[in-house]
Amino acid sequence: MPDIVILNGNPSSTSRLNGLIEYAEQALRQKGFAIEQIRVADLPADDLVRARFDSPAIAAANQKVEKSHGIIIASPVFKASYTGILKAYLDLLPQKGLQHKVVLPLFIGGSLAHLLAIDYGLKPVLSALGARYLLGGVYAVDQWVKRLHEGGYSLPEELTRRLDESISELGSAIRRLAIPSFTN
């Protein structure tokens, strides 16, 4: 059973958002959490677009979310909001699909002008899905995340500090809420 599910709403597999996701995933594994990632772009497009709640792939993804204690919602910002593919998947979660989950948003965008996309675009939808434990989230600017020639990413110290604080808060919140099946 995953302790934390990463909902990766990025349509691109080469985005710098992957640097944030990889950093968070590694830090959480070091803290003893089991992590699973749902790449929304890998779900059947026809099922997402046609809102097929009975799709086996959608049902399997929803099952992972249901069994998790924490959710990281990761997305690039396009046109001042998170991606449409992420919204299409969130629309297929059960009405209270995020109830009793600790949720941490990780967003990346082209400039600081879209910093409030988490608060004004994402959080109302998460609240409608029953999320009550919404952490502040981390927003990064594309240029801060450098691709390394040998693979992977380099993140500036300020960004890793903010990620570390948010990841620590996520882990502490999951433990503090005394979710019954969490054994660490």
N, C-alpha and C positions, 0 to 999 in steps of 0.2 A: 504494500500500500504506500503510495507517495505521501510524504509529509507536505511537500510543496509542489505545486504544478506551475510551470511557467507557460503562460498563454502568449505565444510569440505571434503578434499580429503583423509581422513584417512580410510584405509580398516578395521581398528580395532576399536571397540567401547570402548576398555579399555586403549587406549594409553594416555600417559601423555600430549599429545597435547591437550586433553580435558581440562586440567588445564588452558592453555592459552586461549582457546576458551571461557570457562566459565567466566574467569576473564574479557575478552574483552566484552563479551555479557552483563555482569552485569554493567560494567562501562558505556557502551553506553546507556543502558536503563536508568541509573541514569541521563544521559545527555539529556534524552527525545527522543531518537531515537527508532523507531520500528525496531525490528530485526527478520529476518527469517533465518533459517539454511537449507541448502541443503546438506544432507549427500549423497555424490556421491555414496558411497557403497550401499545405499538403492535404487538407481535407477536400473531399470532392466538391468542385466548384458548383456543379449543378445542384447538389444538396444544399449548399449555402445560399445560393441565389433563389432557389425555389422553396426555401424554408422547410426542408424535409426533416421534421422532428423525428420521424421513424427511421431515418437513415442509420444503418449499422455503424458507420464511421462517426457520425455525430453522437450516437448513443454511447459509443466507446469513449469518446472524448469527454462527454458529460459525466460518465461514470468516474473517470479520473478526477475531474473537478469535485464531484460529490465526495469522494473518498479522501480528499486532501484536507489539510488543516490551514494551509496558507496558499495564496495565489499571487504570483507576480504577473502583472499585465504589462507587457512590453510592446511598444509601438513607436514607429517614427511618426512625426507630425507632418501631415500633408494638408494644405489648405486650412491651416489653423485648427486641425482636429486629428484624432487618431485615425487609423486606416479604415476604409469601408469594409475590408474583409474581416477585420476584427469586430466591427459592429454587426456584420452579418452573423458571425458566430455567437456573439453575446445575445443576439435576438433568439437564438436557439437554445439557450440555457433555460432550465425551468424557472418559473417566476421567482422563487426564493433560492435559486441555485448558488448564491454566494452567502447565504445565511450561515452564521457561525464560522466564517472564514476570515482570516487576517489577510488583507489585500495591500500589496505594495506596487504602485505604478512605476515603471521605468520608461521614460520617453526620451527621444532624441529628435532634434530639429535643426534647421538651417541657421536659426538665430535665436537670441533670447526673446524676440518678439512673440514667440509662441509658448512661452513659459507657463501661461495660465491654461493651456489646453487640458492639463490634468484636472484642474479645479472646475473649469466651466464646461468642458466637453465630456470627460470621462466619469467624474464622480457622481453626477446625477443619474447616469445609467447604472452604475454599480449600486447606488442606493436603491434604485428601483428593483434590483435583483436581490435585495435583502442584505447587502453588505453593510455592516455596522462598525467594523473594525478596519477603517480606511486609514492607512498611513499616509504621510505627506507626499511621499514619492520623490523620485530623483529625475530631474530634467538635465540633459546634456546637449551641448551644441556639437554638431558633426565634426567641426575642425578640432575639437579637443581630443578626439579619438583617432589615433594614428595606426594605420595598418603597418605591420612589420613585414619586411621582405621575406623572412623565414616563416611567415605565418603568424597568426595571432594579432594581438592589438596592444598598444601602449596607451595607458590612461594617465592623465596628469594627477599629481598628488592631491589637489583639491577635490577632484572628482572621486578618486578612490576613498578619500576621507568621508565624503558624503555617502558614498555607497556603503562603506563599512558601518557608518552610523545607522543607516536605514536597514541594512541586513541584520545588524544586531538587534534593532528594534523589532523587526519581524520575528526573529527567533525568540526573543524575550516575550513578545505578545502571545505567540503560540503556546509557550510554556506557562505563562501567567494565566491564560484562560483555562488551563487545566483540562485540555481536550482529552477525554478519557483514554483513547487508544495511543496517545503519544507516550513512548516509553523511555526517552532520553532524559 
